[in-house]
C-alpha cells in the first residue's frame, strides 16, 4: 500500500485528506507543522508528501528546502489557500512536483497524486537499476594489493587529473576507470568508453572527434564524436596503446588545448572532459619502438595506477568466488550455490593467465555443471585453466 504524508496546520484539512486518501486505499500519516513533518520523514519512507505552505513557525517552502537537502526521493505537492503565481513558481523551482490551491479540487488532487506516484515508482526502479549496475562493476577484494589501488583511485577521483591505468587483460582496468568517474565531481555526467583496439585505424578519428556531413563517402550527416558526447563527464580510452599515430596527435591537442576538430571540419570545438586511459601494453617499450608518442604518454600519465593480476592477489579469491556465485546464480534465476574450502584452495593454487575475466568464466562453468555445492573434485574436473 502506498504511503502519503500530509503536513498541514489545519486539523479539519488534515482529517479530511486522511479520510479521502484512506478511502482511495492509501496509507496516511499526519503532521500538524513542519518540524513534526520532517521528524516523520526522517523515520519513515513516503511515496508522496502533501505540504501546506502557510504554517506557523516553519513554512512549507522551508520544509521543502529541508526535504531537498536530505535527498528525499518522494515527490512533494505544495498546497495553499494563499497562493499566487509567484508562490507556485518558487515551489516548483525549489523542487516541488506540483502546486495546488485551496479549496482543493478533489479530482485534480487525486490525478496529481497518481501522476506523482508514477514518478515515484520510476525513481525507485531507477535506483534499483543503478544499484544493479553499480554491483556489476563493483571492485571485490580486501587484499593489500587491491586496497592500495582503490585508495589511490578514491584520492585522485575528486580531481580532474588524468589517469593512466595499466595491467594485463582481464584485471579490471575498466572497474578502476568507472570508480574514478563515480567518485568524481563529474559523476552526474556521462561515462563514455572507447575501445581503441576494436576500432579500425581509419575510423578512430571519426569515432573520437566526430565528422561533418560529406567528410567521407559514408558521412551522410554530421556526427558528434566521443569527446563531445563525454562533455561534462569522463572519457575512458581503453587500450590506448593500439591507437594510430594520427589519432594520437589529435588526442594530444585535445588534452593540451581542450579543443577538437571534427573530421572534415575547420571550426575548433571546446570540450570539457576528463580523460582516463588504460592499456595492457608496456608504453615505455612502445615509445622506444616508435609506436607511441612520448609527449602523449606524459600528458596521460599524471597519475599512474598499476592493476595487479589475480595471481598477485589470490587472497581475494574467496570473496571473488562468493561475489560471482551470487551474481551468476541471480542472472540464471537459480538458488545460490555453496563452495567448499577445498574448492577455494584449489582455485587459489591455479595460475590465472586470464585474470578476473577467466576466473569468472570458470565460476560460471562450475555453477552450470555442479550440483548444489561446488567441491574440490568439481574444480579438478571442470575448472582446468588454459595452460
N, C-alpha and C positions, 0 to 999 in steps of 0.2 A: 504494500500500500504506500502510495506517495505521501510525503510528509511536507506540510506547509507551516511556516511560522508567520503569525500576524503580530506586528508591532504597532499599537495604536493606543493613545491615552484615553480614548472614549470607550467606556465599558460597553455601551449599547452597540457600538460598531463592532467591537471585538466579538461580542457574543453572537451578533447577527451573522458575521462572517463565519464563525465557527459552526453555527447551525447549518448554513448553506453549504459550506465546503464538506462537512461530515456527511450531509445528505448525498453529496456527489462522490462519496467513498474516499475522501482524503482524510489523512490523519492530521490533526491541527494542534499546534501549541500556541499559547497566547502570551504576550508580554505587554505590560502597561506603559513602558517607557524604553528609551534607547539603551540604557545601561542593562536592564533586565534582558532585553533582546540580544545584546552582544554576549551576555553571560550564557544564554541558551545556545547561541551559535557556537560558542567555544566548547560546549558539552555534547552537542548533537549535530547530525548531518541532516540538512534540509534540501528538498528538491526545488523549492521556491520560497522566497521571502517577500511578504507584503509589508510595506513600511510607510506609515504616515509621515508627512513632512513637518507639519506644525505640531510640535510637542514641547512641553516644558522641560527645562534642563537641556538635554542633548536633542537637537532637532534631527529630522530624518536625513538631511544632507550629511550631517556629521556621522550618523550611523552608517550611511552608505560609504563614506570615506574609510571608516574603520573596517568595514567588510572587505573593501578593495585591498586595503593594506594587509589584511590577513589572508589574501588569496583564496577566499571562499568561492567555490565554483557555482553555488546556487544562484540562478537569475534573481534579481531584485526588482520588484514592481513598486514604484512610488505612488502613494495615493494622498490626495489633499483636497480640502474644501476651500483653500485659499490660493489655488493655483493660477498661474498665468503662463504665457508662452516662455518668458524668461526662466521661470522655475522649471518648466518641463525640459527646456534645452539644457539647463545646468545639470539636471538629474541625469540626462542621457550622456552628456559629456563626461560625467563622473563615473559612468559605468552602469547606470540603471538599465534594465531590459526595456521598461516601458513606464509611462506616466498616465495615471487615470484620475480624473477629477471626481470629487464627491458632489452631489449624491451619486453613489456608484450605480452604473448601469450593469445589471446582473449578467446579461448576455455578453457584454463587452468584457467583463471581468473573467467569466469562465473561458471565453475564447482566448484571452491573453494568457491565462494560466495554462491552458492546454498547449498553446504555442511555446510558452516558456518551458513546459515540461519536455517537449520535443527537443528543445535546445539543450536542456539539462541532460537528457538521455544521450544526445550526441556527444556532449562533453565527456560524459562517463565512458562511452565507447572509445572515444579518442584517447582518454587517459589509459584505459586498459590496453589499447593497441600500442601506445607509446611504451608502456611497461614491457609488453611482449617484445617489441623491437629492441628496447634497451637491454632486456635479458638475453636476447640473441647475441648481442655484441658485447656482452659482459666479459671483463678480464678476470679469469678464475685462477686462484692460486695465492698462497701466502708465503712462498719461499722468499729468501733474502734476494735472490736474483730478480724475481718479478716485482717485489716490493720496491726495489731500487728504481726500476724504470717507471712504475706508476707514481711514485713520489716525485720523480723528476717531471713527469708529464703534468701532474697536478700543480707543481710550482710554476711551470712555464705557461700553462694554459691561459691564465688571465691576461697575459701579454700578447702582443701581435708579432712576437719574434718568430721568424721562420725556423722550421724544424725539419731535419733530415733524419728519417728512421731507416736503419739498416738491419739486416738479418736475413737468414735463409728463408726459402719458400716455406709457407705454412706455419711460421712462428707467431703470426698475429699482428703484423705491422699495421694493417687496417684498423684493428681494435684500438691501437695507441692513437692513431690519427683521429678516430671518432671520439675518443676520450678527450683529446686536446680541444676538439670543437665543442663538445657538450659542456665542458667546464670553462669555456671561454666567454668573453663578453659578446661573442658573435653567435651564441648558441641558438638564438631565435632566428638567425639567418640560415641560408641553405648550406648543406654539406654536399659538395659536388665532387664526384670521384671520376678520374680519368685513368684508365689502364694504358699507359703509353706503349706497352709491348703488344697490345691487342689491336692497335690501330695502324694501318699501313702508313709508311713514312710520307707518302704523297697526300694523305688526308689529315695528318696530325695537326697541321697549321689551321686548317678549316675547323677542325674539332675544337681546338683551343681558343682560336681568335674569331671564329665566325667568318662569314663571307658575304659579299654583296651579290645582288642578282646579276647573273651574267658573268661572274668572275671566272667560271669554267663551264664546260659543256652541260653538266648536270645541275648547275646552280640556277634553278628556275625561280628562286625567290631569296630574299635576304634572310640570313640566319645568324642568330647570336651564338657565339662560342661559349665554351665553359667558363672563361674568365668573366664574361658578362653575366652568365647565369649564376655564378657564385657571388655576385655583388652583395656586400654586407655579411658574407659568411666565410666559409673555408673552402679552398680548392685543394683537393688531395691528388697529387700527381704520383700515381703508383708506377713502379718500375721505370723511374725516370732515366735510369742508365741505358735504356733502349731507345731514347729519343734521338731523332735525326739532328745533325749539326745545324741545319737551317732553323728548325724549331727551337733548338737550344738558344740561338742568338736572339730570337724574338722573345722567348721567356725571360732571358737576361734583361732585355729592355723593359719588359713589363714590370720586373722586380725593381729595376733601378728608378724608373720614372712613373710607375703606376699608370702607364699608358699602353694601349694595344691598338693595332690597326687591323681591321678585317681584311681577309684575302680579297683583292680586287678593289679595296677602298683606299682612300687617301687621307681621310679625316682621322686624327688620333682620338681615341675614346678613353676617358678617365675611368679607371676601375678601382674598386675598394675591396680587395680580397686578402685574406691571409693564406699564404701558400705553405702547405705541408707536403713534403716529398718523401718517397720511400724507394728503396732499391735492394735487390738481393746481390748486386754486384759490388766488387771492390772498386770504388770510384777512383782511388789513388792509382790503381793499375790501369783503369780505363783512361785516366788523364795521361799517364805515361805512354800508353799506346796511341794517343791522339784521338780517342773515341769520345772523350768528354771534355768540355771546356772547364779549365781550372777556375776562371772567374765566375762561372755559373755555380760551380761547386761551393765557392766561398760565400756566394750570395744565399745559397740554400741552407748552408750548414751553420747558421748562427748557433743553433742547439743541435747536438748530435745525440741520438738515442739508439743504442745497440740492443735489439731484442734477443734475449737468449734462446738457444734451441731447447727443445723438450729434453734432450739428453743432459742439459745443464741444469734442469730443474725437475728431476724425477720425483722429488718430494711432493710436487704438486699433483702427481698422477691420481692419488685417491680423491682429491677434490674435483679434478677434471672428470674422472670416471663418474662420480655421483652427478655432476652437472650435466654431462652429456646423456647419461641414462635417463634422468628426469626429462630433459629436453626432447630426446628422440621418442621415448615412450609416450610423451604428451602429443607429439606430432602424429604418431601412429594410433593414438586413442586406445592405448593398452595400459594395463596396470604397470606401475614402476617395478622393474626387476631389481633383485638384490645382487651384490657381487661379493664373493668371499675374500678374506685376507690373502689366501694363497694365490688367487687370481690377480690381485693387486700386485703382489710380489713379482709374479711372472711378467706382468706388464711393465713394471719398473726395471726389470732386468733386460728388456729388449732395447735394441738400437733403433731409434725413430728417425730415419732419414727424411721422412716427410713431415716431421714435427706434429703440431697440433692437428693439422688437416688429416694426416694419416691416422693419428690416434682416434679422432672422431669417427673415421670410416670403420676402423676396427671395432670400436664400441657398437656402432650401428649393426655391423655384421654379427657380433655376438648376441645382441638383442634379438635379432631375427632368427638365428639358428639355435639359440639355447632355450632351456625351459625357464622356470620362474627365477632360478638362481644361476648366475654366471660363476663357474668354478675354474680352478686352475687347469683341470683337464680340458675344459672348453677352450681356454686360452691356447693350450698346446694344440688342440685340434683345428681351431678356426682362425687364430689370430697371428699366424706367422707373417711378419712384415716382409717387404721386399728386401732381398739381400743383394 
